[in-house]
Amino acid sequence: MFLLFEEAGKFLAGRVLSEAESSAQVELDSGKRVKVKAAAMLLKFDKPAPAQMVAAAQAMSETIELEMAWEFSPDEEFGFADLARDYFSAQATLEQQAGMLFRLFEAPHYFRRAGKGRFRKAPADIIALALAAIEKKKQVQLQIDQWVAELSAGQCPAAIREQLYKILFKPDKNAPEYKAVVDASRATHIAPLDLLQKAGAIDSPYQFHWRRFLFENFPKGTGFPALEAPAIRDELSLASVQAFSIDDSATTEIDDALSVQGLGTDEITVGVHIAAPGLAVQPGSPVDQLGRNRLSTVYMPGFKITMLPDAVVQSYTLMEGRDCPAVSLYVTLDAATLEIKKSETKLERVPIAANLRHDKLDTVVTSEWLENPELEHENGPQLPPVMREQLTFLYRLAKNLKGKREVVRGKPETFNRPDYNFRLVGNDGAEPKGDEQVQISTRQRGAPLDLIVAEAMILANSTWGSWMAELGVPGIYRSQTSLLPGVKVRMGTKALPHAGIGVKSYAWSTSPLRRYTDLVNQWQIIACARHGKTAALAAPFKPKDADLFSIISSFDAAYSTYNGYQGAMERFWTLKYIQQNSLAEITGTVFKENMVRADDMPLVLPVLGAKDLPRGAHVRVKLGEIDEITLDVMGTVVERLDAVQETASEEVTEEDDDEPVAGPIAIAVDMSETEAVTSDNSAP
């Protein structure tokens, strides 16, 4: 005897070896023996053989018209054998009964399963909906097949072009566009990104990177709603200083300025004046919500996406010729020893006498010019004598502050590598197209104007950080427990030491127009200035405020992403510079296994032939093919240029271990902590 039964949604047939009241032992054609429960038994028969019967039943099922079977079926529940007798004849054969079973089972939109071999007909309206869905699915599959054919032929359908970044980076795997790309990739044996490139889906490499960044971080675009900058209602006194800022020429968000009083006396007072949007913008306001959504200005060569609307920025920026509201830190020092005697924070209006631009003054304001009053430059901008005196003192103070921090750090800061400036010719701040002529210039880290600003900002950030902690007012701090490799900078609400900078606490507070953490800290500092010892009760954020932790988490993620994009775009324009100047070879220094850092451009690349070379070896490298999509380029060592002995021309830093090297599709660039050695207010 043979038995047809159901197992895990499949119909099987085999020879019955033994049978009990509730089950049977069945041997399949493969020789496998299975135990079949009574609830799964459907048909018993003596002939034909199981395989022959199943094959005949499947052939029979294909002849059954579902619409007619539905018409023949009763409204109440029925068995497949009963319907076979109504549909075929009262003497329906074994194959016809099994064929009806198979046909009913595979048509759930017509017949609902109701138990062992039993069914119930579906209502007519449900069938209509199901048939429409089946037809739609069929048409979608036809569309997918058409798209696959076009992609395989090197053409990109418009629908797939529109969904390009979603398909590549945040795919809906049920979407027909995604399925078409996957199917075409399998059919052509070409990776999806390469397939789309060959099909012309990517307009240009630059647009690929830019639109991918917007898709992932600004899906609603980079525009702002129409908002007016809130007015500052405080009656602020006018400071008796003439302050000046130091920024790059492209900087429009001028957050900070400096002033010096008392030159020629025993006590000198240095003012660090920070733009004060926190006096007008309140937590939860529309402008605050914009800042909290973006969290930081995004920088890239030739362009930026500001954290706040330009009209708002211009209302609070420290523009020359205006008396600007500011949060000012005044530090009084002994003129001879430069020891800090006291510090004071004021909310006031500060006259801004000048907006200095370091890219225009770096060749003038050199260490030699500052330290030698007799030295004059014949060419270049001329500064008033009083400003030269102030810069000279600030440079002296900056070197003193840096030296003290280095004592705390336990080792000196080194400036072996320059910073690089990118200029896109004719761009003028507009969104780049990607084919602009790029110019790359160098600016040595630790240049006098950079050092002056960096040390002043570190002084303000560390002083205000400690002050908030003393008053019990929480803030957003950056800390680092040690300088050991792998010990990263962390963000938190506690005033912990920052080993990398060499201060006992460090709270970003000097860029409230560009970083949301600085705006949050400014609100807290304003509360301290207004309320003193009771500031903890009046500050917007209280100790252990969950909202403060949420801001830290969001900012950390966004800032890392923005820095990563900036690094990727700097790499893009560096590779474009190589192409535009037809550079076949470069010189560089081996800094770790198989990796070389270029001498005169911001480029790190893997090279063949460097594996056995020591760190610090100077080599000439032949460049390979550049991929502007993945930002990949490889090189081959052509010649070693230095002596054979091992040298170590650079200090080993955390940055070396996390050097950004782009990879295919997912481009990740890790920007290391550089707060101690770069100007805190300069645009990256």
Beta strands, then each sheet from edge to edge (+ up, - down):
strand 1: 2-7
strand 2: 10-19
strand 3: 23-27
strand 4: 33-37
strand 5: 41-45
strand 6: 78-79
strand 7: 111-115
strand 8: 118-121
strand 9: 237-238
strand 10: 243-247
strand 11: 256-261
strand 12: 267-275
strand 13: 298-300
strand 14: 303-305
strand 15: 323-334
strand 16: 340-357
strand 17: 418-424
strand 18: 438-444
strand 19: 477-479
strand 20: 490-492
strand 21: 585-592
strand 22: 595-598
strand 23: 604-608
strand 24: 618-623
strand 25: 635-640
sheet 1: 4+ 3- 2+ 1- 5+
sheet 2: 6+ 8- 7+
sheet 3: 9+ 16+ 10+
sheet 4: 9+ 16+ 15- 12+ 11-
sheet 5: 13+ 14-
sheet 6: 17+ 18-
sheet 7: 19+ 20-
sheet 8: 21+ 22- 23+ 25+ 24- 21+
end
